[in-house]
Amino acid sequence: MLNRRAQGVTAARLRWFRAQVPAEDLYVPDGVDRAVEAVATVARRSYEVLCTGGGDGTFMLAAGALATLGPAARPALLPLRLGTGNAVHDVCGSSRPTPRGLADDLARAADPRELPSPLRLLEVDGRLAQFAGVGLDADWAADYAWLIKRNVGTGPLLPLARGAPGYALTALALTIPRLIRRPFVAIKLVARGPAARLDGDGRAVEQFADGETLYDGPLTMASVSTVASYSAGFPYFRHVDRIGDAFELKLAVASAYQVVRHARRLLGGGGDPVRILDFAASGVRVELPVATRYHIGGDVLPATHGFSVGTSRHAVPVLRPR
């Protein structure tokens, strides 16, 4: 199932897929409603694997539709690296979007030796996602959508703007200058269920009970995730696979200079007890004294005074690297 609006789903790639995949097995829906209908059809036809062509948003649309439908035997999902945000693609080991890489992924999907494993999800105010955040990453997501998705990335400069170059261009042109003007966001984080602060090795060093305050003060960014990757191969949430059914809550307190100087190391999973705080949590309430925009799975939402995050009872089967 290919997302027509994904940056990597070009006319040339559509022709390639139509040459490689039987017509009855290829879905190219136009719009969210048609995509949900396509997922329902996939579920009815009892496919074993659904490959989603797009970014994290396309993957989560399929995951959410399958959770709503609740088929007895859900197809496993394998995302194809054709979007802008590719955190789930890193988790699933998706290939580069070359003809050979895409052919390798389609062969993986058809290989009976590939066994699915569950991918845990969050619920953010009732919406399924693999990560969410407020502060710097929400600002960056909004800037990226405007600069790359709606402007630079819609023309002949798309090949130069995809992936890491587009991320860096967005940060330097828009997000970092804003961070200089407004370095921090006032925030209060309250545990909903048990939580623990983690040390640099992911060990619990402080326990919190339901209703206790995890943090109250200025922050550069607060993010939650059930996957290790932040996208572009950066394992920002480095403890997430070692904390059981909890999700990782990561807090960053840094000036614009510190963000620029240490960004690559921190996004790559490097610890920093001065600028970074890590928690394992089953639920958290985010309270914002000043209405602030936030993102769910990379989709930026209007400014709010608060939202809630919890672990979802839904897990989606995915193909991971063997």
N, C-alpha and C positions, 0 to 999 in steps of 0.2 A: 504494500500500500504506500503510494508515493504522495507526498504533500506538494501539490502544484506550486505553492507559494514559497517553498523552501529554497534557499539560495542555490543549493547544489542540484536542484531538479531543473536543469536547463533543457532546451529543446533537443540538444544533442543527446543528453542522457536519457530522455524519454524515448528517443528512437532506439538507443542501445537496449533499454529494458524491453521494449516491444519486440526486439529481435531475439532476446534471450529467454523471455518468459511467455508461456502460453497465454493467449488473450483472456481465457477464463480464470486464470490465476493472478492477473494483474489488475489492481484497483488504483485508479487515479481520481479520487473524489475531489470535487470543487466545493470547498467550504466545510465548516465544522459539522453541520447537520448531515451532509452526505458522507463525511468520514465516519461518523457514528453508525450510519446505516451500513457502510461497508464492513465495519468491524462486526456488526450483528450478523451480516451474511457470512463472514469468515467463521464465526462461531457456529452457525447453523451447519456449515459444510464440513465441520470437524477437521479442519486443517491442524496439523501438529505444530507448525511454526508460522508465525506472521512476521515478515520483515517490514519494518517501518522506515520509509525513506524521508528523512527530515532531521530536525534537531530534537532536543529534549522535550519541547512542547508537543511535537508529533508523537513521540513515544508515550508521553503521559496521557495524551488524548486517547490513544489506543488502550493503555492500561486502565484508565478510568472507565472507558466504555465497557471493557470486559468485566470490571468489578461490578458495574451496574447490572449487566446482563446475567452475571453469575452462572455461566455455563458449567455443566458437570465436568467437562474436560476442556479446560482453557488451552488455547495454543500458547506455546512459549513465544516470547518476543525476542527478536534480534534486530537492533537498530542499525540501519545503514548510515554511514557518516556523511549525510547530505545537508545538514543544517548548520546553524551558527553555534548554538550551544550544544556541546557534545560530552557532557559529564557521564551520562549513562553509556554512551558509546565506548568511553574509556573502560568502564567497568566490564562491558561485554567483549572487549578486545576487538571491536570492529575495525576493519581494514581501512586504509586510505581510499578515497573515492576515485580511484583509477579504474579503468575497465578490468584490469587483472584483480585489483583489490575487491571490487564489487562481485566479480565472478567467484572469488574465494569465499566471500560471505554467503552467497547463494548456495555454494557447494556445502558449506558448513550447515546451513539450514536443512539441507536434504540428507545429511549424514546421520544414519541411525545411531551411530556411536556417541553423538552429541546429546547429553542428558541435561534437562533444564534444572535450575536451582532457583529458590525463591529470592526475590529482591524485595526487601522491606521498604515500606513507604511511610510518609508522613500524612497527617491530615491537618491542613492549615485553614481554620475556620470552615471545616467541612470539605475542603478541596484537596484532592490527592496530589502529592508532589514528592519529589525526591530531595529537594532542598528549598529553602526560603531564606529571606534575610531583609535587614533594614539598615540604612546608613549608606556606607560607601558602595557596597555591591548593588544596592537598589538604584543608586544614582548612576552607577556605571551601566547597569542594564538599560536604564532609560536613555542614557547618552548613546549607547551602542545601537539601540533600536532606531533612534533618530538619525544618527550619522551614517551608520553602515547599512542597516536594513532599508531605510527609506531614501537615502541620498547616494552616498558613494557606491554602495553595493548594488545599485539598481542599473548601472551602466557598464561600460567597458572596463572600468577599474575593479570590477568584482573579483577577478582572480588575485589581484594584489591586496584586497581588503579582507579576504576570508582568513579565519583562524587567528594565529598570534599577531600578524601585522595589523589586522583590524582592531584587535584588543588593545594593542599598544597605541595605535593612532587615537582611539577613543579616549584612553586614559590621559594622554598628553594634551590633546586638544580641548577636552571638555571637563573630564572628571577631576583631574588633579588641580586645575585652576579653581574649580568650585571648592575643593577640599581646603585650599589655601584660605579662601574667604570664610568658609564655615567648616572648621575641622572636626567638630564633634556634634553628636546628637544626644539629647537628654533621654535616658531610658531607665526603666525599672523592669527587672525580670523576676517573676515569682514562680516557684516550683509548683507544678500540678502533678503530684505524685512524688515518689522518691527521686533524688538526684545526687550526684557526687561531682566534686571538683577533681580533675585529673592532673597528675604531674606530667613531666615531659615524656615519660615512658608509658603513659596511659593507665597508671595505677591510681585508684581512688585514694585521695589524701584528706578529703573532708566530705562529710555526709550532710544532706539537707532533707528535711521532711516536707511533706505536702504543706503548702502555704508559706514556706519560708522564702525570704528574699535571697536570690542568688547574686544579684548585682543591682546597685542603684546609683546612677551617676552618669557622667559623660562617656560616650563611646564613639569610636570611628565607625565600627561595623559590628553587627551581631548576626550570626548565620547559624542555621540548623541544617543537618543533612543526615541521610541514611546511606550515602555513597561517599567513597573516599575522594573522588575526583571533583575538582572545581570546574573542570573543562580544560581543554588543550593539554591534557596529560598531567596537570598539576595536582598532586595528592594532598590538597589543603587539609582535608578532614582525615588526618592520618591515624586516628584512634578508632574510627567508626566500625571497623571490622573486628574489634577486640572488646566490645562493650555489650555483647549479647543482644537483647531485644531493644536496648535503648538507642536513642539517636544522639549524635554529637552536637553540642552547642558550643560555638567558638566565638569569643569576644576579642576584638582588637581595639587597642587604645594607642594611637600613633598620630604624630603630626604629618603634614604633607611630605616633609623632607624624609621622615622615617619610612613612610610608605614607599616612596620612590627608591630609597636606598636599600630597603630590605625586602621589597615585594617578591622578587624571584625566589629568594631563599624561603620565605614564609609560605608562599603558594606551593612550593615544592615540598612542604611538610617539615621544614626546620622549626625547632622549638624556640620559644623566646618567652621566658617567664615574666619579663618586664612588660612586654607589649601584648602578649597573648594569654588568654585564660580559656581553658578547655573544661567542659562539663559533659557528663553522661546523664541524660534525662529521659523520662517517659512522657513528660508534658511540661509546658511552660506557658505562662501568660506574659505577653509583651505589652507594657504600658508606656505610652508616649505622652508626656505633658503637653508637647506641641505637636499638632497633627503632622505626620511624616509619611511619605510614600514608602512602600515596601514592595517586595517581589515574591511571587510564588512560582517556583520552577522557572525563573527567568522572566516571567510575565509581570510587568510593573502594574501595581494597583494604585488607586488614588490615595491621597494622604488620609491617615486614620489616627485615632488616639489609642488604638490597641488591637491586638489580634492574639489568637490562641493556637498553639501548636501541640500536637500529640502524636503518638505512634498509631498507625492505622491497623485495623484488624485485617486489612487486605494486603496480600503480598502477590506480586506478579511473577510468574515463572519466566526466566530469561536464560539464554545461552551465554555461558561465560567461557573464557579460555580454559582448555583442558590442562 
